[in-house]
């Protein structure tokens, strides 16, 4: 029997609740526009509980473009005003007009147009987005928003010295407790406190213990939240040497993780996939016989055994042919684990163009995924005079799930 509009309107809300709760989040977003009744239904906490129970736990790839001009780094406002994410299984991009409800420039200065402000960093987790906004380095604001629930929250001001070095922002959402944390890693090496955490349960910031001085760490390069701990890659005082550390908040304790880095590593990055921790890193080799060469490595960090192992390696020459780009650089990678628990393929995002490909290490197959719907258009290029200086583009990626649960409703929101 075909369900006509009349039959749908006569169905009890409990049945509609249950039917819709099995749908993925992007479909639910489209259903908001069906009628006011469905829009109200999808916003109910009881419906969110059903989605947690019945919903499909699907993940999506978010890609963000950064523009680098002189010593400034911006998130391209095109990517702020429209958020796009890729359904890797369906090979389809979805878009959300984010500028109207993310509240990025609310409560800043009414007499200053939004173009004066710039979003420096975007961090994401479990459907929440954290934007770090600066106005000429005199005002720093952190805004957490939920594009699905259409809510936003301006975090309390963080008392820490301003610095030209961009911090690292890490989001960590507890969907069960309906709380979230924002970690702010200050890259001022001599700061009294390097790491701060905002906890939505208290609506307050607090400083965390610095890494042990004996390790001689300097700039933080990458950070993720994994198994209730913060994992970070630091540069050390030794040239071209890195160290991976974990910080347990409950124990207030730092721990050094034994990780194998190549002889000449570059641009290391931590990534979490399927409750496993991976290290992505470039390796450079120079020899008199073969000259210089480079390769991109994927290593799994075996936290329980305090060890690591290499699971994938792709030469720079092969990556150039896969992306059809030269030079080639990787902005983000998503290791794919098969049914046997092996990492046999990877999804890669180009740092040059934002192009997304999948590479199968077993058979060497390469698949180019659909291009980002925003293309190469940049609103910042039209709105700001760069004095004729070159502007460079880089990209960042984040692989995460989406949730209809309005975590922000537990605290302050707009």
C-alpha positions as CSV (number, residue, x, y, z in Angstrom):
1,X,0.0,0.0,0.0
2,X,1.3,3.4,-0.9
3,X,1.2,5.9,1.9
4,X,-0.4,9.0,0.5
5,X,-0.3,12.5,2.1
6,X,-3.7,11.9,3.7
7,X,-2.6,8.6,5.3
8,X,0.7,10.1,6.6
9,X,-1.3,12.9,8.3
10,X,-3.5,10.4,10.1
11,X,-0.7,8.2,11.4
12,X,-0.1,8.5,15.1
13,X,3.0,10.6,16.0
14,X,4.5,7.5,17.8
15,X,4.6,5.6,14.6
16,X,6.1,8.5,12.6
17,X,8.7,8.9,15.4
18,X,9.7,5.3,15.1
19,X,9.8,5.2,11.3
20,X,11.9,8.4,10.9
21,X,14.3,7.4,13.7
22,X,15.8,4.7,11.4
23,X,16.9,7.3,8.8
24,X,20.4,8.9,8.5
25,X,20.9,12.4,9.6
26,X,21.1,14.1,6.2
27,X,17.7,12.6,5.2
28,X,16.2,13.9,8.5
29,X,17.5,17.4,7.7
30,X,15.7,17.3,4.4
31,X,12.5,16.1,6.2
32,X,12.5,19.2,8.3
33,X,11.1,21.0,5.3
34,X,8.2,18.6,4.7
35,X,5.9,20.2,7.2
36,X,5.8,22.0,10.5
37,X,4.7,18.9,12.3
38,X,7.7,16.9,11.2
39,X,10.1,19.8,12.0
40,X,8.8,20.0,15.6
41,X,8.9,16.2,15.9
42,X,12.6,16.0,14.8
43,X,13.5,18.6,17.5
44,X,12.0,16.6,20.4
45,X,14.4,15.0,22.9
46,X,12.2,11.8,22.9
47,X,12.9,11.5,19.1
48,X,16.6,12.0,19.7
49,X,16.5,9.0,22.1
50,X,14.9,6.9,19.4
51,X,17.6,7.9,16.9
52,X,20.2,6.9,19.4
53,X,18.5,3.5,19.6
54,X,17.5,2.9,16.0
55,X,19.5,5.3,13.9
56,X,22.3,4.4,11.4
57,X,25.7,5.2,12.8
58,X,27.2,6.7,9.7
59,X,30.2,8.9,9.3
60,X,31.0,11.6,6.9
61,X,34.0,13.5,5.6
62,X,34.2,17.3,6.2
63,X,36.7,19.3,4.2
64,X,37.7,22.9,5.1
65,X,39.8,25.3,3.0
66,X,42.3,27.6,4.6
67,X,43.8,30.7,3.0
68,X,47.3,31.8,4.0
69,X,48.3,35.4,3.3
70,X,51.6,36.8,4.6
71,X,51.5,35.7,8.3
72,X,47.7,35.4,8.5
73,X,45.7,32.2,8.2
74,X,42.0,32.2,7.6
75,X,39.2,29.7,7.0
76,X,37.8,30.5,3.6
77,X,34.4,32.2,4.5
78,X,32.8,30.3,1.6
79,X,33.4,27.2,3.7
80,X,32.1,28.9,6.9
81,X,28.8,30.1,5.3
82,X,28.1,26.7,3.7
83,X,29.2,23.5,5.4
84,X,29.7,20.5,3.1
85,X,30.2,16.9,4.0
86,X,30.7,13.8,1.9
87,X,28.9,10.6,2.3
88,X,31.7,8.2,1.3
89,X,29.4,5.2,0.8
90,X,26.8,7.1,-1.4
91,X,29.6,9.2,-3.0
92,X,27.4,12.2,-2.4
93,X,28.1,15.7,-1.0
94,X,25.6,17.4,1.3
95,X,25.5,21.1,2.1
96,X,24.2,23.1,5.0
97,X,23.8,26.8,4.9
98,X,25.5,27.6,8.2
99,X,25.9,31.3,8.3
100,X,22.4,32.0,9.6
101,X,22.4,29.8,12.7
102,X,26.0,29.3,13.7
103,X,26.0,32.7,15.4
104,X,29.7,33.3,14.7
105,X,29.5,37.1,14.8
106,X,26.8,37.6,17.4
107,X,27.7,39.7,20.4
108,X,31.0,40.9,19.0
109,X,30.6,44.5,17.8
110,X,27.4,45.6,16.1
111,X,29.0,48.5,14.2
112,X,31.7,46.3,12.6
113,X,30.8,44.2,9.5
114,X,31.4,40.5,9.7
115,X,34.1,40.6,7.0
116,X,36.4,42.4,9.5
117,X,36.5,39.2,11.6
118,X,38.2,36.1,10.5
119,X,37.8,32.5,11.5
120,X,41.2,31.1,12.1
121,X,40.5,27.5,13.1
122,X,37.6,25.0,12.8
123,X,37.4,21.9,15.0
124,X,34.7,19.3,14.9
125,X,33.5,16.2,16.8
126,X,30.2,14.3,16.8
127,X,28.4,16.9,14.8
128,X,29.5,19.9,16.8
129,X,31.7,22.6,15.3
130,X,34.1,25.0,17.2
131,X,35.2,28.2,15.4
132,X,38.1,30.3,16.7
133,X,37.5,33.9,15.6
134,X,39.9,36.8,15.8
135,X,39.6,40.5,15.0
136,X,43.0,41.9,14.1
137,X,44.5,39.8,17.0
138,X,42.8,42.0,19.6
139,X,39.7,39.9,20.1
140,X,39.5,36.1,20.3
141,X,36.2,34.3,20.5
142,X,35.3,30.6,20.5
143,X,31.9,29.6,19.2
144,X,30.5,26.1,19.4
145,X,27.6,25.4,17.1
146,X,25.5,22.5,16.0
147,X,24.5,22.9,12.3
148,X,21.9,20.1,12.6
149,X,20.1,21.3,15.8
150,X,20.7,25.0,14.6
151,X,22.1,26.2,17.9
152,X,25.3,28.0,18.9
153,X,27.1,28.9,22.1
154,X,29.7,31.6,22.7
155,X,32.2,30.2,25.2
156,X,33.4,32.3,28.1
157,X,36.5,34.4,27.4
158,X,39.7,32.5,27.9
159,X,42.4,34.3,29.8
160,X,45.7,33.5,28.1
161,X,48.3,35.8,26.3
162,X,47.7,36.4,22.7
163,X,50.3,35.1,20.3
164,X,50.9,34.9,16.6
165,X,51.2,31.1,16.7
166,X,47.9,29.5,16.1
167,X,46.7,27.2,18.9
168,X,45.3,23.7,18.4
169,X,41.6,23.2,19.1
170,X,40.2,19.8,19.9
171,X,36.5,19.0,20.4
172,X,35.4,16.0,22.5
173,X,31.7,15.2,22.7
174,X,30.1,12.8,25.2
175,X,26.8,12.0,23.4
176,X,25.6,9.8,26.3
177,X,26.1,12.5,29.0
178,X,25.2,15.2,26.5
179,X,28.3,17.2,27.4
180,X,31.3,18.4,25.5
181,X,34.8,19.6,26.0
182,X,37.0,22.0,24.1
183,X,40.7,21.7,24.5
184,X,42.8,24.8,23.7
185,X,46.5,24.1,23.2
186,X,48.5,27.3,23.4
187,X,51.6,27.1,21.1
188,X,53.5,29.7,23.2
189,X,56.3,27.4,24.4
190,X,57.1,29.5,27.4
191,X,53.5,29.9,28.6
192,X,52.9,29.2,32.2
193,X,49.9,27.1,31.1
194,X,50.0,25.5,27.7
195,X,46.7,23.6,27.7
196,X,43.2,24.7,28.8
197,X,39.9,22.8,28.7
198,X,36.4,24.1,28.6
199,X,33.7,21.8,30.0
200,X,30.1,22.4,29.1
201,X,29.0,20.8,32.4
202,X,30.5,23.7,34.4
203,X,30.6,26.4,31.6
204,X,34.1,27.2,32.7
205,X,37.7,27.0,31.5
206,X,40.5,25.5,33.6
207,X,44.2,25.0,33.0
208,X,45.8,21.6,32.7
209,X,49.3,20.4,33.8
210,X,52.1,21.1,31.3
211,X,54.1,18.3,29.7
212,X,57.2,17.3,31.7
213,X,60.0,19.8,31.1
214,X,62.6,17.0,30.8
215,X,61.1,16.0,27.4
216,X,62.0,19.4,26.0
217,X,58.8,19.8,24.0
218,X,58.1,23.0,22.0
219,X,55.3,23.5,19.4
220,X,52.3,21.1,19.4
221,X,51.5,19.9,15.9
222,X,48.5,17.6,16.2
223,X,46.1,16.5,18.9
224,X,43.1,14.1,19.2
225,X,40.9,12.9,22.0
226,X,41.0,9.1,22.2
227,X,39.9,6.7,24.9
228,X,39.3,9.5,27.5
229,X,42.7,11.0,27.0
230,X,44.3,13.7,25.0
231,X,47.0,12.5,22.5
232,X,49.4,15.0,21.1
233,X,52.4,15.3,18.8
234,X,55.1,17.8,19.9
235,X,58.2,19.0,18.4
236,X,61.2,18.7,20.7
237,X,64.3,20.8,21.2
238,X,66.2,18.3,19.1
239,X,66.2,19.1,15.4
240,X,63.5,17.3,13.4
241,X,62.5,15.1,16.3
242,X,58.9,14.5,17.5
243,X,57.3,12.9,20.5
244,X,53.8,11.5,21.1
245,X,52.3,12.2,24.5
246,X,49.0,11.3,26.2
247,X,47.4,13.2,29.0
248,X,44.8,11.6,31.3
249,X,42.6,14.2,32.9
250,X,41.3,12.0,35.7
251,X,44.8,11.0,36.8
252,X,46.3,14.4,35.8
253,X,49.2,12.5,34.3
254,X,51.3,12.6,31.2
255,X,52.6,9.5,29.4
256,X,55.1,9.2,26.6
257,X,53.9,6.8,23.8
258,X,56.5,4.7,22.0
259,X,56.0,5.5,18.3
260,X,58.2,4.7,15.4
261,X,59.0,7.8,13.3
262,X,60.9,7.6,10.1
263,X,64.5,9.0,9.9
264,X,63.5,12.3,8.4
265,X,59.8,12.8,9.3
266,X,57.6,15.7,8.3
267,X,54.1,17.0,9.0
268,X,53.0,14.2,11.4
269,X,49.3,14.0,12.2
270,X,47.2,11.9,14.5
271,X,43.9,10.4,13.3
272,X,41.2,8.3,15.1
273,X,39.3,5.7,13.1
274,X,37.1,2.9,14.4
275,X,38.4,3.3,17.9
276,X,42.0,2.9,16.7
277,X,44.7,5.6,16.7
278,X,46.9,6.2,13.6
279,X,49.9,8.4,12.8
280,X,50.2,9.9,9.4
281,X,53.6,11.2,8.4
282,X,55.9,12.0,5.5
283,X,59.3,10.3,5.2
284,X,62.1,11.9,3.2
285,X,65.1,9.9,2.0
286,X,68.3,11.2,0.4
287,X,71.0,9.0,-1.2
288,X,73.9,9.6,-3.6
289,X,72.7,6.8,-5.9
290,X,69.0,7.6,-6.1
291,X,68.8,11.2,-5.1
292,X,66.0,12.4,-2.9
293,X,62.6,10.7,-2.6
294,X,59.7,10.8,-0.2
295,X,56.8,8.6,0.9
296,X,53.6,8.9,2.9
297,X,53.3,6.5,5.8
298,X,50.4,5.3,7.9
299,X,51.3,3.8,11.3
300,X,48.9,2.4,13.8
301,X,49.7,3.5,17.4
302,X,49.1,0.4,19.6
303,X,48.4,2.2,22.8
304,X,47.8,-0.9,25.0
305,X,51.2,-2.3,24.0
306,X,53.0,1.1,23.9
307,X,54.2,0.4,20.4
308,X,53.4,1.2,16.8
309,X,53.5,-0.5,13.4
310,X,53.5,0.6,9.8
311,X,50.4,-0.4,7.9
312,X,50.7,1.5,4.7
313,X,53.3,3.3,2.6
314,X,52.8,5.2,-0.6
315,X,55.6,6.9,-2.6
316,X,55.3,10.6,-3.5
317,X,55.7,9.6,-7.2
318,X,52.6,7.3,-7.0
319,X,50.6,10.0,-5.1
320,X,51.4,12.5,-7.9
321,X,49.9,10.1,-10.5
322,X,46.9,9.3,-8.3
323,X,46.0,12.9,-7.7
324,X,47.3,14.1,-11.1
325,X,49.1,16.9,-9.2
326,X,52.7,18.0,-8.8
327,X,53.9,18.7,-6.2
328,X,51.6,16.6,-4.0
329,X,50.8,17.0,-0.3
330,X,48.3,15.2,1.9
331,X,46.0,17.3,4.2
332,X,44.1,14.4,5.8
333,X,43.8,10.6,5.6
334,X,41.2,8.2,6.8
335,X,42.6,4.6,7.2
336,X,40.0,2.1,6.3
337,X,39.8,-1.1,8.4
338,X,38.4,-4.2,6.7
339,X,36.4,-7.1,8.3
340,X,39.6,-8.8,9.3
341,X,40.8,-5.8,11.2
342,X,43.4,-4.9,8.6
343,X,44.1,-1.5,7.2
344,X,44.2,-2.3,3.5
345,X,43.0,1.0,2.1
346,X,42.9,4.7,2.8
347,X,40.9,7.8,1.9
348,X,43.2,10.8,1.2
349,X,42.5,14.5,0.9
350,X,44.9,16.6,-1.2
351,X,46.4,19.7,0.6
352,X,46.9,21.3,-2.8
353,X,43.4,21.1,-4.3
354,X,41.1,19.4,-1.8
355,X,40.6,16.5,-4.1
356,X,39.5,13.3,-2.4
357,X,40.6,9.8,-3.5
358,X,40.6,6.3,-2.1
359,X,43.6,4.0,-2.5
360,X,43.5,0.2,-2.1
361,X,46.9,-1.1,-1.1
362,X,45.9,-4.7,-1.9
363,X,45.2,-4.3,-5.6
364,X,46.5,-0.8,-6.2
365,X,43.1,0.5,-7.3
366,X,42.5,4.3,-7.1
367,X,39.1,5.9,-7.1
368,X,38.6,9.7,-7.4
369,X,35.6,10.8,-5.4
370,X,33.2,13.6,-6.5
371,X,34.7,17.1,-6.3
372,X,33.8,19.5,-3.5
373,X,30.6,21.4,-4.4
374,X,32.1,24.8,-3.5
375,X,34.8,24.4,-6.0
376,X,37.5,27.0,-6.1
377,X,35.3,30.0,-5.4
378,X,36.5,32.1,-2.5
379,X,34.5,35.0,-1.0
380,X,37.5,36.3,0.9
381,X,39.2,37.0,-2.4
382,X,36.3,39.3,-3.4
383,X,35.9,41.0,0.0
384,X,39.5,41.7,1.1
385,X,42.4,43.6,-0.6
386,X,45.6,41.5,-0.2
387,X,47.8,44.3,-1.6
388,X,48.7,42.2,-4.6
389,X,50.5,39.6,-2.4
390,X,50.0,35.9,-3.1
391,X,47.4,33.9,-1.2
392,X,48.0,30.2,-0.7
393,X,45.3,27.6,-0.2
394,X,45.6,24.6,2.1
395,X,43.0,22.1,3.2
396,X,42.0,20.2,6.4
397,X,39.7,17.2,6.8
398,X,37.6,15.6,9.6
399,X,35.9,12.3,9.5
400,X,33.0,12.1,12.0
401,X,29.5,11.0,12.6
402,X,26.5,13.4,12.8
403,X,23.9,13.4,15.5
404,X,20.4,15.0,15.9
405,X,20.9,15.1,19.6
406,X,21.1,18.8,20.6
407,X,24.0,18.7,23.0
408,X,24.0,22.4,23.2
409,X,20.6,22.5,24.7
410,X,22.1,21.3,28.0
411,X,23.9,24.6,28.4
412,X,23.7,28.2,27.1
413,X,22.7,28.6,23.5
414,X,21.4,31.1,21.1
